[in-house]
Amino acid sequence: MSNSDSGSSSKARKTPLYEGVFFDLDGTLADTAPDLVAAANLLRIKRNLDPLPYEVLRPRASTGARGLIFGAFGYDKDHPEFEELRLEFLANYEKDICVHTKLFDGVSDILDDLETHSITWGIVTNKSERLTHPLLNLMNLAKRSQAIIGGDTTPFAKPHPAPILKAAEICSVNPLNCIYVGDDLRDIEAGKAAGMKTVAAAYGYCGCDEHFSEWGADHIIHHPSELSALLLAN
């Protein structure tokens, strides 16, 4: 038997441990921070302020406009300039939404494995549908993902479980036999509330005050490739 035959036989012997796997987008599937940070720094440049270092704003990438505006200016949503900055930020980002964005190393292999073993997978993000669908089209993921749920698809966003439960409903899978992967505390809270096993993506942005080890996730991974052992049994 050739080496290639041996490899395919080994792959065929793996047993799926879950019906479905659902992913957060920013900081979990895709490294979107370079384009999000650029959109935030454009706000500062327009106001004759120096751009902030990428490392300063990166941890806030999972919290979207709200988090990045706070990081760039220290303004929360009650500040009188917040809404103007939010709209300008979204326009900046929408214009250059996929310049430097890419899948994290190892994610492509995981998605291939899921599809090879007929495990349903989908995306549940708090990013608005207006931004989510164009981005996923540009990344060639839109037709592969079996459910795409944005932050405005249901009446609630994460940490409410409704978006994750909607994804499971679309995919006709039992949430109790699924897993949710995310890089923010609200991802873990939403996944647990939906009855799914949860995985904290420690390689992501993890920008909240609590350390990912304190989120209560069922598993913590430091690289996307570590998902394989959680999803497939030899």
C-alpha positions in Angstrom: 0.0 0.0 0.0 1.3 3.4 -0.9 1.9 6.2 1.6 -1.0 8.1 0.1 -3.3 5.1 0.5 -2.2 4.7 4.1 -2.8 8.4 4.8 -6.4 8.3 3.3 -7.2 5.1 5.3 -6.0 6.7 8.5 -8.2 9.7 7.8 -11.2 7.5 7.0 -10.9 5.8 10.4 -11.5 9.1 12.3 -14.8 9.4 14.0 -16.6 12.7 14.3 -17.3 13.6 18.0 -19.8 16.4 17.2 -22.7 17.0 14.8 -21.7 20.6 14.2 -19.1 23.2 14.9 -19.8 26.9 15.0 -17.2 29.6 14.9 -16.9 33.3 15.9 -15.4 35.2 13.0 -13.1 38.0 14.1 -10.2 36.6 16.1 -11.3 33.0 15.7 -11.6 32.1 12.0 -10.1 35.2 10.5 -7.4 37.6 11.5 -9.4 40.8 10.7 -7.5 43.1 13.1 -5.2 44.6 10.5 -8.1 46.1 8.6 -10.1 47.0 11.7 -7.2 48.8 13.3 -6.4 50.6 10.0 -10.0 51.9 9.9 -9.7 53.1 13.5 -6.4 54.8 12.9 -7.8 56.6 9.9 -10.1 58.4 12.3 -7.2 59.6 14.3 -5.2 60.7 11.2 -8.1 62.7 9.9 -8.2 64.5 13.3 -4.4 65.3 13.1 -3.6 62.6 15.7 -0.8 60.1 15.4 -2.0 56.5 14.6 -1.8 54.2 17.6 0.5 51.1 17.4 -1.2 48.0 16.0 -0.5 46.1 19.3 -2.4 48.6 21.3 -5.6 48.3 19.3 -5.5 44.6 18.3 -7.0 43.3 21.5 -10.1 45.4 20.8 -10.7 44.0 17.4 -13.4 41.5 18.5 -15.5 44.3 20.0 -15.9 46.1 16.7 -16.6 49.8 16.3 -17.4 50.3 20.0 -14.2 48.7 21.3 -11.9 50.3 18.6 -13.3 53.8 19.1 -12.8 53.5 22.8 -9.3 52.2 22.2 -8.5 55.0 19.8 -10.2 57.9 21.6 -11.3 56.7 25.1 -14.9 57.5 24.1 -17.8 55.2 25.0 -21.2 55.1 23.3 -22.5 58.0 25.5 -19.9 60.4 24.3 -21.4 63.1 22.0 -18.9 62.4 19.2 -19.3 58.6 19.4 -22.0 58.2 16.8 -20.1 60.3 14.2 -17.0 58.3 14.8 -18.9 55.0 14.6 -20.4 55.8 11.2 -17.1 57.1 9.9 -15.3 54.0 11.2 -17.8 51.7 9.5 -17.4 53.6 6.2 -13.6 53.3 6.4 -13.8 49.6 7.2 -16.4 48.8 4.6 -14.3 50.4 1.9 -11.2 48.3 2.8 -12.7 45.3 4.5 -10.4 42.6 3.1 -7.0 44.2 2.4 -4.9 42.4 5.0 -7.5 40.1 6.5 -6.8 36.3 6.2 -7.7 33.0 7.9 -5.5 32.2 10.9 -2.9 29.6 10.1 -4.4 26.2 10.5 -8.0 27.2 10.0 -8.2 26.1 6.4 -7.0 22.6 7.3 -9.6 22.4 10.1 -12.4 23.4 7.7 -11.2 20.9 5.2 -11.3 18.2 7.9 -14.8 19.1 8.9 -16.0 18.9 5.3 -14.1 15.6 4.7 -15.8 14.0 7.7 -19.3 15.6 6.9 -19.4 17.7 10.1 -21.6 20.7 9.7 -19.9 24.0 10.3 -21.1 27.6 10.4 -20.3 31.1 11.5 -21.9 33.1 14.3 -20.5 36.6 14.7 -21.6 39.9 16.2 -20.5 41.7 13.0 -23.5 43.1 11.2 -24.8 41.2 8.1 -23.9 44.3 6.0 -20.2 43.6 6.7 -20.2 39.9 7.3 -21.5 38.7 3.9 -19.2 40.8 1.7 -16.2 39.8 3.8 -17.0 36.1 3.6 -17.6 36.4 -0.1 -14.2 37.9 -0.6 -12.7 35.2 1.6 -14.5 32.4 -0.4 -16.2 31.2 2.7 -19.8 32.2 2.1 -20.7 29.2 0.0 -18.9 26.8 2.3 -20.4 27.8 5.6 -23.7 26.1 6.2 -25.0 29.0 8.4 -24.0 32.6 8.6 -25.4 34.5 11.5 -24.6 38.2 12.0 -25.0 40.4 15.0 -28.3 41.7 13.6 -29.7 38.4 12.2 -31.7 37.7 15.4 -33.1 40.3 17.8 -30.2 39.6 20.1 -26.4 39.4 19.7 -23.9 37.4 21.7 -23.7 36.8 24.7 -27.4 35.9 24.2 -27.7 32.3 22.9 -30.2 33.2 20.2 -27.7 33.7 17.3 -26.0 30.3 18.0 -29.4 28.5 18.4 -30.5 30.0 15.1 -27.4 28.6 13.4 -28.1 25.2 14.8 -31.7 25.4 13.6 -30.6 26.4 10.1 -28.2 23.4 10.0 -30.7 21.0 11.6 -28.3 19.9 14.3 -28.8 19.4 18.0 -27.1 22.2 20.0 -26.3 19.7 22.7 -24.1 17.8 20.3 -22.3 20.8 18.9 -19.3 22.9 19.8 -18.8 26.7 19.7 -15.4 28.3 19.3 -14.6 31.9 20.1 -12.0 34.4 21.3 -14.1 36.5 23.7 -15.8 35.9 27.0 -19.2 36.6 25.4 -18.6 33.8 22.9 -18.1 31.3 25.7 -21.2 32.7 27.6 -23.3 32.4 24.5 -22.1 28.9 23.6 -22.8 27.6 27.1 -26.2 29.3 27.2 -27.0 27.5 24.0 -26.1 24.1 25.5 -23.0 23.6 23.4 -19.5 22.6 24.4 -17.2 25.7 24.3 -13.7 26.3 23.1 -11.7 29.5 23.9 -9.4 30.5 21.1 -6.5 31.8 23.0 -4.6 32.7 19.8 -7.3 35.3 19.1 -7.8 38.8 20.4 -9.1 37.9 23.9 -9.6 41.6 24.6 -11.8 41.5 27.7 -10.6 42.2 31.3 -10.8 38.5 32.4 -8.1 36.2 31.2 -9.3 33.4 28.9 -8.4 30.8 31.6 -11.2 32.3 33.7 -14.0 32.2 31.1 -15.2 28.7 32.0 -14.7 27.3 28.6 -14.7 23.5 28.2 -11.4 23.6 26.3 -8.7 26.2 25.5 -6.7 26.0 22.3 -3.6 28.0 21.5 -3.6 27.2 17.8 -6.4 26.3 15.4 -4.8 22.9 14.7 -5.5 21.8 18.3 -9.2 21.7 17.3 -8.7 18.5 15.4 -8.1 16.4 18.5 -11.3 17.8 20.0 -13.5 17.1 16.9 -12.2 13.8 15.6 -11.3 10.5 17.3 -9.1 8.0 15.6 
